[in-house]
Amino acid sequence: MASGKKQIQLLARQFFKLSIVDGTLSTDRVAGVLEYIEKHRPANTLAVLKAYQRLVAAEFARSQAVVEHAGFVSAPALDAIAAALTKKYQRRVSWVAKPNPALLAGVRVRVGDDVYESSVASQLASLSAAV
């Protein structure tokens, strides 16, 4: 049974590697992999697709900065955040802005599993935890 799971993960990783071009996820390659899977139907197709989808989603999340903000944030400010993160991670990072009034003021930025926060809500939470 474990051998079957290993085979599924191995095949999903091989498909994922085929989806990367110059260190970036290629939508054309992903489409090609999905066409190949549909045509050739490997053993445990659904499990392979689920494992492949998790890998693609994780890679996509690593290349996107989700910027939560309480008030207005200009496009040039968002571009500057993306440029700084592109430099830090040494790969292209794009941004998606999401309003979040619970932050009160400031921003929270998520890139994959990393979170950078500079908001009034987090500072108040830190202060209340310290008291």
C-alpha positions as a printed Julia matrix, in Angstrom:
131×3 Matrix{Float64}:
   0.0    0.0     0.0
   2.77   2.46    0.9
   4.44   1.56   -2.39
   1.29   2.68   -4.24
   1.29   6.02   -2.41
   4.97   6.5    -3.21
   4.29   5.77   -6.89
   1.45   8.31   -6.92
   3.65  10.99   -5.31
   6.54  10.2    -7.64
   4.36  10.47  -10.74
   2.76  13.7    -9.49
   6.22  15.2    -8.84
   7.37  14.18  -12.32
   4.33  15.86  -13.86
   4.98  18.92  -11.69
   8.61  19.15  -12.87
   7.35  19.09  -16.45
   5.1   22.06  -15.58
   8.01  24.34  -14.63
   9.78  26.45  -17.24
  12.72  28.65  -16.19
  11.73  28.27  -12.53
   8.13  29.38  -13.16
   4.9   27.45  -13.38
   3.8   27.4   -17.04
   0.06  27.39  -17.74
   0.74  25.85  -21.16
   2.74  23.03  -19.58
   0.06  22.43  -16.93
  -2.53  22.18  -19.71
  -0.26  19.74  -21.56
   0.18  17.57  -18.47
  -3.58  17.48  -17.92
  -4.16  16.52  -21.56
  -1.57  13.75  -21.21
  -3.21  12.41  -18.06
  -6.64  12.5   -19.69
  -5.36  10.64  -22.76
  -3.2    8.02  -21.03
  -5.06   7.52  -17.72
  -2.28   6.35  -15.36
  -3.09   3.93  -12.55
  -4.83   5.74   -9.67
  -5.61   8.7   -11.95
  -7.68  10.58   -9.39
  -5.04  10.24   -6.67
  -2.31  11.37   -9.09
  -4.41  14.39  -10.11
  -5.03  15.34   -6.47
  -1.32  15.1    -5.62
  -0.42  17.1    -8.74
  -3.05  19.73   -7.9
  -1.58  20.18   -4.4
   1.9   20.71   -5.87
   0.62  23.23   -8.44
  -1.43  25.11   -5.83
   1.55  25.33   -3.46
   3.79  26.64   -6.24
   1.16  29.17   -7.27
   0.87  30.38   -3.67
   4.67  30.82   -3.48
   4.5   33.23   -6.44
   1.63  35.38   -5.23
   1.61  37.97   -2.46
  -1.86  38.31   -0.94
  -1.9   41.82    0.51
  -4.66  42.3     3.06
  -5.25  45.97    3.9
  -7.54  47.99    6.12
  -7.59  51.21    4.08
  -6.63  52.28    0.6
  -3.34  50.95   -0.81
  -2.18  52.41   -4.11
  -1.08  50.28   -7.05
   2.47  51.74   -6.89
   2.69  50.71   -3.2
   1.51  47.2    -4.09
   4.02  47.09   -6.96
   6.77  48.09   -4.51
   5.76  45.28   -2.13
   5.83  42.78   -5.02
   9.23  44.1    -6.19
  10.7   43.74   -2.67
   9.35  40.21   -2.37
  10.59  39.31   -5.86
  14.06  40.41   -4.78
  13.82  38.57   -1.45
  12.61  35.27   -2.9
  14.58  35.57   -6.15
  11.53  34.68   -8.23
   8.74  36.74   -9.72
   6.04  37.54   -7.16
   2.77  39.18   -8.18
   0.22  40.77   -5.85
  -3.47  40.39   -5.09
  -5.08  43.02   -2.86
  -7.83  42.03   -0.41
  -9.58  44.51    1.89
  -9.67  43.43    5.55
 -11.19  46.07    7.86
 -10.37  43.9    10.91
  -6.73  45.0    10.55
  -7.82  48.55   11.59
  -4.81  50.04    9.74
  -1.73  48.68    8.0
  -1.18  45.54    5.94
  -0.69  41.78    6.21
   1.16  40.07    3.35
   1.13  36.32    2.72
   3.46  34.58    0.3
   2.97  30.84    0.49
   3.4   29.97    4.17
   5.22  33.22    5.03
   3.27  36.05    6.68
   4.52  39.61    7.09
   2.32  41.81    9.22
   2.39  45.49    9.99
  -1.09  46.23   11.24
  -2.62  47.97   14.23
  -4.62  44.81   15.04
  -1.46  42.71   15.37
   0.26  45.37   17.48
  -2.75  45.55   19.82
  -2.8   41.75   20.08
   0.92  41.77   20.98
   0.33  44.4    23.64
  -2.58  42.53   25.2
  -0.56  39.3    25.24
   2.3   41.07   27.0
   0.04  42.42   29.76
